[in-house]
Amino acid sequence: MLKISCLISVTLILISCKEQNQKQADNFFYAAVDRQKSSAQEIDSNIIRQCITDYTNAIKLSPKFWEAYRNRGGLYNEEKQFDKAIADLTISLKYADENSATNIHDMRAYAYYGLKEYVKAIEDWTIAVDELADPGIVLLQRAKAKWLNGQKESACEDYKKAIQIHKSLEKSKEFIKCE
């Protein structure tokens, strides 16, 4: 009977600690989110570093906190730390719900693109294109990756689809040369 009582006590303590950790993780997470929102117009390197620290602390307290991985990965993208972004976004995809995965694939594609890993960027943008109601910008980005990967005909197809959705994207084609 004493063993059962001890087991129950230990279980309750562990549950309490886990809940406490999640509360602390949430505090770090929302502190970073608030900091980003309050400086959305001009987010500088100091703010980014502070937010990364907050997200890191949230992750330490709650290792499956996919939103913290996603947000930290996005900040790593902004800082052009693409390897770190990919690592975080890959972990985020492991735990995220299906509705959020599309956005995470898009974010990770930007990181792959930044590393000139065009095939992987194309793969992630293909997932995003297939799931988005308005895939215009993603089609344009995938077109650029395809163009740089030597898939010029397919790149032009994506580019044409993108400008059918948003005519204004025509100005953003950069190096793509389609008829």
PyMOL commands that place a pseudoatom at each C-alpha (Angstrom):
pseudoatom trace, name=CA, resn=MET, resi=1, chain=A, elem=C, hetatm=0, pos=[0.000, 0.000, 0.000]
pseudoatom trace, name=CA, resn=LEU, resi=2, chain=A, elem=C, hetatm=0, pos=[2.884, 2.315, 0.821]
pseudoatom trace, name=CA, resn=LYS, resi=3, chain=A, elem=C, hetatm=0, pos=[4.406, 1.675, -2.629]
pseudoatom trace, name=CA, resn=ILE, resi=4, chain=A, elem=C, hetatm=0, pos=[1.167, 2.653, -4.360]
pseudoatom trace, name=CA, resn=SER, resi=5, chain=A, elem=C, hetatm=0, pos=[0.881, 5.766, -2.242]
pseudoatom trace, name=CA, resn=CYS, resi=6, chain=A, elem=C, hetatm=0, pos=[4.479, 6.724, -3.091]
pseudoatom trace, name=CA, resn=LEU, resi=7, chain=A, elem=C, hetatm=0, pos=[3.867, 6.098, -6.800]
pseudoatom trace, name=CA, resn=ILE, resi=8, chain=A, elem=C, hetatm=0, pos=[0.787, 8.286, -6.770]
pseudoatom trace, name=CA, resn=SER, resi=9, chain=A, elem=C, hetatm=0, pos=[2.678, 11.049, -4.949]
pseudoatom trace, name=CA, resn=VAL, resi=10, chain=A, elem=C, hetatm=0, pos=[5.579, 10.931, -7.406]
pseudoatom trace, name=CA, resn=THR, resi=11, chain=A, elem=C, hetatm=0, pos=[3.190, 10.956, -10.366]
pseudoatom trace, name=CA, resn=LEU, resi=12, chain=A, elem=C, hetatm=0, pos=[1.349, 13.985, -9.007]
pseudoatom trace, name=CA, resn=ILE, resi=13, chain=A, elem=C, hetatm=0, pos=[4.633, 15.806, -8.420]
pseudoatom trace, name=CA, resn=LEU, resi=14, chain=A, elem=C, hetatm=0, pos=[5.779, 15.061, -11.983]
pseudoatom trace, name=CA, resn=ILE, resi=15, chain=A, elem=C, hetatm=0, pos=[2.487, 16.287, -13.421]
pseudoatom trace, name=CA, resn=SER, resi=16, chain=A, elem=C, hetatm=0, pos=[2.734, 19.434, -11.333]
pseudoatom trace, name=CA, resn=CYS, resi=17, chain=A, elem=C, hetatm=0, pos=[6.324, 20.044, -12.513]
pseudoatom trace, name=CA, resn=LYS, resi=18, chain=A, elem=C, hetatm=0, pos=[5.345, 19.517, -16.134]
pseudoatom trace, name=CA, resn=GLU, resi=19, chain=A, elem=C, hetatm=0, pos=[2.480, 22.000, -15.808]
pseudoatom trace, name=CA, resn=GLN, resi=20, chain=A, elem=C, hetatm=0, pos=[4.799, 24.486, -14.104]
pseudoatom trace, name=CA, resn=ASN, resi=21, chain=A, elem=C, hetatm=0, pos=[7.383, 24.077, -16.885]
pseudoatom trace, name=CA, resn=GLN, resi=22, chain=A, elem=C, hetatm=0, pos=[4.719, 24.640, -19.526]
pseudoatom trace, name=CA, resn=LYS, resi=23, chain=A, elem=C, hetatm=0, pos=[3.557, 27.820, -17.777]
pseudoatom trace, name=CA, resn=GLN, resi=24, chain=A, elem=C, hetatm=0, pos=[7.121, 29.117, -17.662]
pseudoatom trace, name=CA, resn=ALA, resi=25, chain=A, elem=C, hetatm=0, pos=[7.656, 28.092, -21.291]
pseudoatom trace, name=CA, resn=ASP, resi=26, chain=A, elem=C, hetatm=0, pos=[4.487, 29.968, -22.257]
pseudoatom trace, name=CA, resn=ASN, resi=27, chain=A, elem=C, hetatm=0, pos=[5.761, 33.046, -20.409]
pseudoatom trace, name=CA, resn=PHE, resi=28, chain=A, elem=C, hetatm=0, pos=[9.025, 33.019, -22.386]
pseudoatom trace, name=CA, resn=PHE, resi=29, chain=A, elem=C, hetatm=0, pos=[7.150, 32.353, -25.633]
pseudoatom trace, name=CA, resn=TYR, resi=30, chain=A, elem=C, hetatm=0, pos=[4.675, 35.206, -25.218]
pseudoatom trace, name=CA, resn=ALA, resi=31, chain=A, elem=C, hetatm=0, pos=[7.391, 37.587, -24.032]
pseudoatom trace, name=CA, resn=ALA, resi=32, chain=A, elem=C, hetatm=0, pos=[9.196, 36.985, -27.323]
pseudoatom trace, name=CA, resn=VAL, resi=33, chain=A, elem=C, hetatm=0, pos=[5.986, 37.282, -29.363]
pseudoatom trace, name=CA, resn=ASP, resi=34, chain=A, elem=C, hetatm=0, pos=[5.119, 40.561, -27.629]
pseudoatom trace, name=CA, resn=ARG, resi=35, chain=A, elem=C, hetatm=0, pos=[8.646, 41.878, -28.167]
pseudoatom trace, name=CA, resn=GLN, resi=36, chain=A, elem=C, hetatm=0, pos=[8.427, 41.055, -31.875]
pseudoatom trace, name=CA, resn=LYS, resi=37, chain=A, elem=C, hetatm=0, pos=[5.005, 42.686, -32.219]
pseudoatom trace, name=CA, resn=SER, resi=38, chain=A, elem=C, hetatm=0, pos=[6.020, 45.855, -30.401]
pseudoatom trace, name=CA, resn=SER, resi=39, chain=A, elem=C, hetatm=0, pos=[8.952, 46.360, -32.743]
pseudoatom trace, name=CA, resn=ALA, resi=40, chain=A, elem=C, hetatm=0, pos=[7.419, 44.922, -35.917]
pseudoatom trace, name=CA, resn=GLN, resi=41, chain=A, elem=C, hetatm=0, pos=[8.323, 47.977, -37.986]
pseudoatom trace, name=CA, resn=GLU, resi=42, chain=A, elem=C, hetatm=0, pos=[12.029, 47.847, -37.169]
pseudoatom trace, name=CA, resn=ILE, resi=43, chain=A, elem=C, hetatm=0, pos=[13.182, 44.619, -35.610]
pseudoatom trace, name=CA, resn=ASP, resi=44, chain=A, elem=C, hetatm=0, pos=[16.906, 44.925, -34.982]
pseudoatom trace, name=CA, resn=SER, resi=45, chain=A, elem=C, hetatm=0, pos=[19.535, 42.328, -34.160]
pseudoatom trace, name=CA, resn=ASN, resi=46, chain=A, elem=C, hetatm=0, pos=[19.318, 42.961, -30.415]
pseudoatom trace, name=CA, resn=ILE, resi=47, chain=A, elem=C, hetatm=0, pos=[15.584, 42.303, -30.365]
pseudoatom trace, name=CA, resn=ILE, resi=48, chain=A, elem=C, hetatm=0, pos=[16.055, 39.216, -32.527]
pseudoatom trace, name=CA, resn=ARG, resi=49, chain=A, elem=C, hetatm=0, pos=[18.711, 37.881, -30.136]
pseudoatom trace, name=CA, resn=GLN, resi=50, chain=A, elem=C, hetatm=0, pos=[16.453, 38.540, -27.128]
pseudoatom trace, name=CA, resn=CYS, resi=51, chain=A, elem=C, hetatm=0, pos=[13.563, 36.763, -28.835]
pseudoatom trace, name=CA, resn=ILE, resi=52, chain=A, elem=C, hetatm=0, pos=[15.786, 33.821, -29.787]
pseudoatom trace, name=CA, resn=THR, resi=53, chain=A, elem=C, hetatm=0, pos=[16.866, 33.559, -26.137]
pseudoatom trace, name=CA, resn=ASP, resi=54, chain=A, elem=C, hetatm=0, pos=[13.243, 33.590, -24.975]
pseudoatom trace, name=CA, resn=TYR, resi=55, chain=A, elem=C, hetatm=0, pos=[12.245, 30.918, -27.501]
pseudoatom trace, name=CA, resn=THR, resi=56, chain=A, elem=C, hetatm=0, pos=[15.283, 28.853, -26.490]
pseudoatom trace, name=CA, resn=ASN, resi=57, chain=A, elem=C, hetatm=0, pos=[14.242, 29.052, -22.838]
pseudoatom trace, name=CA, resn=ALA, resi=58, chain=A, elem=C, hetatm=0, pos=[10.695, 28.041, -23.760]
pseudoatom trace, name=CA, resn=ILE, resi=59, chain=A, elem=C, hetatm=0, pos=[12.037, 25.039, -25.685]
pseudoatom trace, name=CA, resn=LYS, resi=60, chain=A, elem=C, hetatm=0, pos=[14.250, 23.976, -22.756]
pseudoatom trace, name=CA, resn=LEU, resi=61, chain=A, elem=C, hetatm=0, pos=[11.197, 23.933, -20.509]
pseudoatom trace, name=CA, resn=SER, resi=62, chain=A, elem=C, hetatm=0, pos=[8.898, 22.336, -23.067]
pseudoatom trace, name=CA, resn=PRO, resi=63, chain=A, elem=C, hetatm=0, pos=[10.877, 20.388, -25.710]
pseudoatom trace, name=CA, resn=LYS, resi=64, chain=A, elem=C, hetatm=0, pos=[7.831, 19.712, -27.916]
pseudoatom trace, name=CA, resn=PHE, resi=65, chain=A, elem=C, hetatm=0, pos=[6.782, 23.383, -28.073]
pseudoatom trace, name=CA, resn=TRP, resi=66, chain=A, elem=C, hetatm=0, pos=[6.598, 23.458, -31.873]
pseudoatom trace, name=CA, resn=GLU, resi=67, chain=A, elem=C, hetatm=0, pos=[5.462, 27.092, -32.042]
pseudoatom trace, name=CA, resn=ALA, resi=68, chain=A, elem=C, hetatm=0, pos=[8.664, 28.165, -30.262]
pseudoatom trace, name=CA, resn=TYR, resi=69, chain=A, elem=C, hetatm=0, pos=[10.762, 26.142, -32.727]
pseudoatom trace, name=CA, resn=ARG, resi=70, chain=A, elem=C, hetatm=0, pos=[8.817, 27.686, -35.624]
pseudoatom trace, name=CA, resn=ASN, resi=71, chain=A, elem=C, hetatm=0, pos=[9.225, 31.241, -34.386]
pseudoatom trace, name=CA, resn=ARG, resi=72, chain=A, elem=C, hetatm=0, pos=[12.893, 30.804, -33.537]
pseudoatom trace, name=CA, resn=GLY, resi=73, chain=A, elem=C, hetatm=0, pos=[13.437, 29.239, -36.965]
pseudoatom trace, name=CA, resn=GLY, resi=74, chain=A, elem=C, hetatm=0, pos=[11.818, 32.269, -38.575]
pseudoatom trace, name=CA, resn=LEU, resi=75, chain=A, elem=C, hetatm=0, pos=[14.171, 34.555, -36.678]
pseudoatom trace, name=CA, resn=TYR, resi=76, chain=A, elem=C, hetatm=0, pos=[17.155, 32.453, -37.725]
pseudoatom trace, name=CA, resn=ASN, resi=77, chain=A, elem=C, hetatm=0, pos=[15.968, 32.922, -41.319]
pseudoatom trace, name=CA, resn=GLU, resi=78, chain=A, elem=C, hetatm=0, pos=[15.946, 36.697, -40.801]
pseudoatom trace, name=CA, resn=GLU, resi=79, chain=A, elem=C, hetatm=0, pos=[19.486, 36.494, -39.431]
pseudoatom trace, name=CA, resn=LYS, resi=80, chain=A, elem=C, hetatm=0, pos=[20.515, 34.315, -42.412]
pseudoatom trace, name=CA, resn=GLN, resi=81, chain=A, elem=C, hetatm=0, pos=[21.435, 31.470, -40.055]
pseudoatom trace, name=CA, resn=PHE, resi=82, chain=A, elem=C, hetatm=0, pos=[19.814, 29.031, -42.434]
pseudoatom trace, name=CA, resn=ASP, resi=83, chain=A, elem=C, hetatm=0, pos=[21.213, 25.792, -40.970]
pseudoatom trace, name=CA, resn=LYS, resi=84, chain=A, elem=C, hetatm=0, pos=[19.753, 26.668, -37.575]
pseudoatom trace, name=CA, resn=ALA, resi=85, chain=A, elem=C, hetatm=0, pos=[16.468, 27.693, -39.201]
pseudoatom trace, name=CA, resn=ILE, resi=86, chain=A, elem=C, hetatm=0, pos=[16.202, 24.369, -41.014]
pseudoatom trace, name=CA, resn=ALA, resi=87, chain=A, elem=C, hetatm=0, pos=[16.945, 22.419, -37.828]
pseudoatom trace, name=CA, resn=ASP, resi=88, chain=A, elem=C, hetatm=0, pos=[14.274, 24.284, -35.853]
pseudoatom trace, name=CA, resn=LEU, resi=89, chain=A, elem=C, hetatm=0, pos=[11.673, 24.174, -38.599]
pseudoatom trace, name=CA, resn=THR, resi=90, chain=A, elem=C, hetatm=0, pos=[12.235, 20.447, -39.113]
pseudoatom trace, name=CA, resn=ILE, resi=91, chain=A, elem=C, hetatm=0, pos=[11.623, 19.829, -35.400]
pseudoatom trace, name=CA, resn=SER, resi=92, chain=A, elem=C, hetatm=0, pos=[8.590, 22.106, -35.542]
pseudoatom trace, name=CA, resn=LEU, resi=93, chain=A, elem=C, hetatm=0, pos=[7.147, 20.026, -38.395]
pseudoatom trace, name=CA, resn=LYS, resi=94, chain=A, elem=C, hetatm=0, pos=[7.562, 16.904, -36.271]
pseudoatom trace, name=CA, resn=TYR, resi=95, chain=A, elem=C, hetatm=0, pos=[5.174, 18.257, -33.616]
pseudoatom trace, name=CA, resn=ALA, resi=96, chain=A, elem=C, hetatm=0, pos=[2.973, 20.749, -35.489]
pseudoatom trace, name=CA, resn=ASP, resi=97, chain=A, elem=C, hetatm=0, pos=[-0.624, 20.170, -36.459]
pseudoatom trace, name=CA, resn=GLU, resi=98, chain=A, elem=C, hetatm=0, pos=[-1.447, 19.717, -40.157]
pseudoatom trace, name=CA, resn=ASN, resi=99, chain=A, elem=C, hetatm=0, pos=[-2.932, 23.199, -40.539]
pseudoatom trace, name=CA, resn=SER, resi=100, chain=A, elem=C, hetatm=0, pos=[0.314, 24.827, -39.434]
pseudoatom trace, name=CA, resn=ALA, resi=101, chain=A, elem=C, hetatm=0, pos=[2.642, 22.590, -41.430]
pseudoatom trace, name=CA, resn=THR, resi=102, chain=A, elem=C, hetatm=0, pos=[2.068, 24.484, -44.694]
pseudoatom trace, name=CA, resn=ASN, resi=103, chain=A, elem=C, hetatm=0, pos=[3.475, 27.707, -43.272]
pseudoatom trace, name=CA, resn=ILE, resi=104, chain=A, elem=C, hetatm=0, pos=[6.421, 25.856, -41.748]
pseudoatom trace, name=CA, resn=HIS, resi=105, chain=A, elem=C, hetatm=0, pos=[7.261, 24.197, -45.080]
pseudoatom trace, name=CA, resn=ASP, resi=106, chain=A, elem=C, hetatm=0, pos=[7.214, 27.651, -46.697]
pseudoatom trace, name=CA, resn=MET, resi=107, chain=A, elem=C, hetatm=0, pos=[9.560, 29.021, -44.021]
pseudoatom trace, name=CA, resn=ARG, resi=108, chain=A, elem=C, hetatm=0, pos=[11.926, 26.076, -44.338]
pseudoatom trace, name=CA, resn=ALA, resi=109, chain=A, elem=C, hetatm=0, pos=[11.960, 26.442, -48.125]
pseudoatom trace, name=CA, resn=TYR, resi=110, chain=A, elem=C, hetatm=0, pos=[13.308, 29.996, -47.723]
pseudoatom trace, name=CA, resn=ALA, resi=111, chain=A, elem=C, hetatm=0, pos=[16.138, 28.603, -45.582]
pseudoatom trace, name=CA, resn=TYR, resi=112, chain=A, elem=C, hetatm=0, pos=[16.987, 25.917, -48.142]
pseudoatom trace, name=CA, resn=TYR, resi=113, chain=A, elem=C, hetatm=0, pos=[16.881, 28.566, -50.855]
pseudoatom trace, name=CA, resn=GLY, resi=114, chain=A, elem=C, hetatm=0, pos=[19.264, 30.720, -48.810]
pseudoatom trace, name=CA, resn=LEU, resi=115, chain=A, elem=C, hetatm=0, pos=[21.696, 27.777, -48.717]
pseudoatom trace, name=CA, resn=LYS, resi=116, chain=A, elem=C, hetatm=0, pos=[21.234, 27.231, -52.477]
pseudoatom trace, name=CA, resn=GLU, resi=117, chain=A, elem=C, hetatm=0, pos=[19.696, 23.815, -51.799]
pseudoatom trace, name=CA, resn=TYR, resi=118, chain=A, elem=C, hetatm=0, pos=[17.155, 24.391, -54.537]
pseudoatom trace, name=CA, resn=VAL, resi=119, chain=A, elem=C, hetatm=0, pos=[15.819, 20.831, -54.792]
pseudoatom trace, name=CA, resn=LYS, resi=120, chain=A, elem=C, hetatm=0, pos=[14.861, 20.821, -51.102]
pseudoatom trace, name=CA, resn=ALA, resi=121, chain=A, elem=C, hetatm=0, pos=[13.399, 24.327, -51.394]
pseudoatom trace, name=CA, resn=ILE, resi=122, chain=A, elem=C, hetatm=0, pos=[11.309, 23.185, -54.364]
pseudoatom trace, name=CA, resn=GLU, resi=123, chain=A, elem=C, hetatm=0, pos=[10.078, 20.159, -52.391]
pseudoatom trace, name=CA, resn=ASP, resi=124, chain=A, elem=C, hetatm=0, pos=[8.932, 22.306, -49.468]
pseudoatom trace, name=CA, resn=TRP, resi=125, chain=A, elem=C, hetatm=0, pos=[7.351, 24.953, -51.698]
pseudoatom trace, name=CA, resn=THR, resi=126, chain=A, elem=C, hetatm=0, pos=[5.522, 22.207, -53.600]
pseudoatom trace, name=CA, resn=ILE, resi=127, chain=A, elem=C, hetatm=0, pos=[3.924, 21.084, -50.340]
pseudoatom trace, name=CA, resn=ALA, resi=128, chain=A, elem=C, hetatm=0, pos=[2.996, 24.689, -49.542]
pseudoatom trace, name=CA, resn=VAL, resi=129, chain=A, elem=C, hetatm=0, pos=[1.595, 25.396, -53.040]
pseudoatom trace, name=CA, resn=ASP, resi=130, chain=A, elem=C, hetatm=0, pos=[-0.633, 22.345, -52.875]
pseudoatom trace, name=CA, resn=GLU, resi=131, chain=A, elem=C, hetatm=0, pos=[-2.125, 23.429, -49.536]
pseudoatom trace, name=CA, resn=LEU, resi=132, chain=A, elem=C, hetatm=0, pos=[-2.513, 27.201, -49.890]
pseudoatom trace, name=CA, resn=ALA, resi=133, chain=A, elem=C, hetatm=0, pos=[-5.695, 28.908, -51.042]
pseudoatom trace, name=CA, resn=ASP, resi=134, chain=A, elem=C, hetatm=0, pos=[-3.549, 31.760, -52.440]
pseudoatom trace, name=CA, resn=PRO, resi=135, chain=A, elem=C, hetatm=0, pos=[-0.243, 30.269, -53.610]
pseudoatom trace, name=CA, resn=GLY, resi=136, chain=A, elem=C, hetatm=0, pos=[0.916, 33.225, -55.746]
pseudoatom trace, name=CA, resn=ILE, resi=137, chain=A, elem=C, hetatm=0, pos=[4.026, 34.249, -53.810]
pseudoatom trace, name=CA, resn=VAL, resi=138, chain=A, elem=C, hetatm=0, pos=[5.023, 30.648, -53.143]
pseudoatom trace, name=CA, resn=LEU, resi=139, chain=A, elem=C, hetatm=0, pos=[4.699, 29.867, -56.861]
pseudoatom trace, name=CA, resn=LEU, resi=140, chain=A, elem=C, hetatm=0, pos=[7.001, 32.792, -57.633]
pseudoatom trace, name=CA, resn=GLN, resi=141, chain=A, elem=C, hetatm=0, pos=[9.561, 31.619, -55.071]
pseudoatom trace, name=CA, resn=ARG, resi=142, chain=A, elem=C, hetatm=0, pos=[9.386, 28.061, -56.381]
pseudoatom trace, name=CA, resn=ALA, resi=143, chain=A, elem=C, hetatm=0, pos=[9.826, 29.415, -59.922]
pseudoatom trace, name=CA, resn=LYS, resi=144, chain=A, elem=C, hetatm=0, pos=[13.030, 31.163, -58.835]
pseudoatom trace, name=CA, resn=ALA, resi=145, chain=A, elem=C, hetatm=0, pos=[14.358, 27.982, -57.212]
pseudoatom trace, name=CA, resn=LYS, resi=146, chain=A, elem=C, hetatm=0, pos=[13.490, 25.941, -60.297]
pseudoatom trace, name=CA, resn=TRP, resi=147, chain=A, elem=C, hetatm=0, pos=[15.160, 28.504, -62.568]
pseudoatom trace, name=CA, resn=LEU, resi=148, chain=A, elem=C, hetatm=0, pos=[18.363, 28.418, -60.528]
pseudoatom trace, name=CA, resn=ASN, resi=149, chain=A, elem=C, hetatm=0, pos=[18.203, 24.616, -60.499]
pseudoatom trace, name=CA, resn=GLY, resi=150, chain=A, elem=C, hetatm=0, pos=[18.102, 24.564, -64.310]
pseudoatom trace, name=CA, resn=GLN, resi=151, chain=A, elem=C, hetatm=0, pos=[14.394, 23.700, -64.613]
pseudoatom trace, name=CA, resn=LYS, resi=152, chain=A, elem=C, hetatm=0, pos=[13.653, 26.739, -66.761]
pseudoatom trace, name=CA, resn=GLU, resi=153, chain=A, elem=C, hetatm=0, pos=[10.506, 25.486, -68.510]
pseudoatom trace, name=CA, resn=SER, resi=154, chain=A, elem=C, hetatm=0, pos=[8.892, 24.417, -65.248]
pseudoatom trace, name=CA, resn=ALA, resi=155, chain=A, elem=C, hetatm=0, pos=[10.019, 27.694, -63.653]
pseudoatom trace, name=CA, resn=CYS, resi=156, chain=A, elem=C, hetatm=0, pos=[8.232, 29.644, -66.381]
pseudoatom trace, name=CA, resn=GLU, resi=157, chain=A, elem=C, hetatm=0, pos=[5.057, 27.620, -65.806]
pseudoatom trace, name=CA, resn=ASP, resi=158, chain=A, elem=C, hetatm=0, pos=[5.132, 28.501, -62.098]
pseudoatom trace, name=CA, resn=TYR, resi=159, chain=A, elem=C, hetatm=0, pos=[5.921, 32.133, -62.864]
pseudoatom trace, name=CA, resn=LYS, resi=160, chain=A, elem=C, hetatm=0, pos=[2.972, 32.408, -65.266]
pseudoatom trace, name=CA, resn=LYS, resi=161, chain=A, elem=C, hetatm=0, pos=[0.630, 30.839, -62.698]
pseudoatom trace, name=CA, resn=ALA, resi=162, chain=A, elem=C, hetatm=0, pos=[1.915, 33.251, -60.048]
pseudoatom trace, name=CA, resn=ILE, resi=163, chain=A, elem=C, hetatm=0, pos=[1.221, 36.353, -62.161]
pseudoatom trace, name=CA, resn=GLN, resi=164, chain=A, elem=C, hetatm=0, pos=[-2.223, 35.015, -63.081]
pseudoatom trace, name=CA, resn=ILE, resi=165, chain=A, elem=C, hetatm=0, pos=[-2.980, 35.020, -59.363]
pseudoatom trace, name=CA, resn=HIS, resi=166, chain=A, elem=C, hetatm=0, pos=[-1.245, 38.353, -58.623]
pseudoatom trace, name=CA, resn=LYS, resi=167, chain=A, elem=C, hetatm=0, pos=[-0.350, 40.542, -61.593]
pseudoatom trace, name=CA, resn=SER, resi=168, chain=A, elem=C, hetatm=0, pos=[1.847, 42.662, -59.290]
pseudoatom trace, name=CA, resn=LEU, resi=169, chain=A, elem=C, hetatm=0, pos=[4.274, 39.724, -58.922]
pseudoatom trace, name=CA, resn=GLU, resi=170, chain=A, elem=C, hetatm=0, pos=[5.387, 40.369, -62.491]
pseudoatom trace, name=CA, resn=LYS, resi=171, chain=A, elem=C, hetatm=0, pos=[7.770, 43.011, -61.096]
pseudoatom trace, name=CA, resn=SER, resi=172, chain=A, elem=C, hetatm=0, pos=[9.362, 40.494, -58.716]
pseudoatom trace, name=CA, resn=LYS, resi=173, chain=A, elem=C, hetatm=0, pos=[10.652, 37.964, -61.208]
pseudoatom trace, name=CA, resn=GLU, resi=174, chain=A, elem=C, hetatm=0, pos=[14.246, 39.209, -60.881]
pseudoatom trace, name=CA, resn=PHE, resi=175, chain=A, elem=C, hetatm=0, pos=[16.398, 36.900, -63.051]
pseudoatom trace, name=CA, resn=ILE, resi=176, chain=A, elem=C, hetatm=0, pos=[13.625, 34.736, -64.536]
pseudoatom trace, name=CA, resn=LYS, resi=177, chain=A, elem=C, hetatm=0, pos=[13.320, 35.226, -68.291]
pseudoatom trace, name=CA, resn=CYS, resi=178, chain=A, elem=C, hetatm=0, pos=[10.072, 33.794, -69.629]
pseudoatom trace, name=CA, resn=GLU, resi=179, chain=A, elem=C, hetatm=0, pos=[8.212, 34.720, -72.800]
for i in range(1, 179): cmd.bond("trace and resi %d" % i, "trace and resi %d" % (i + 1))
show_as sticks, trace
zoom trace
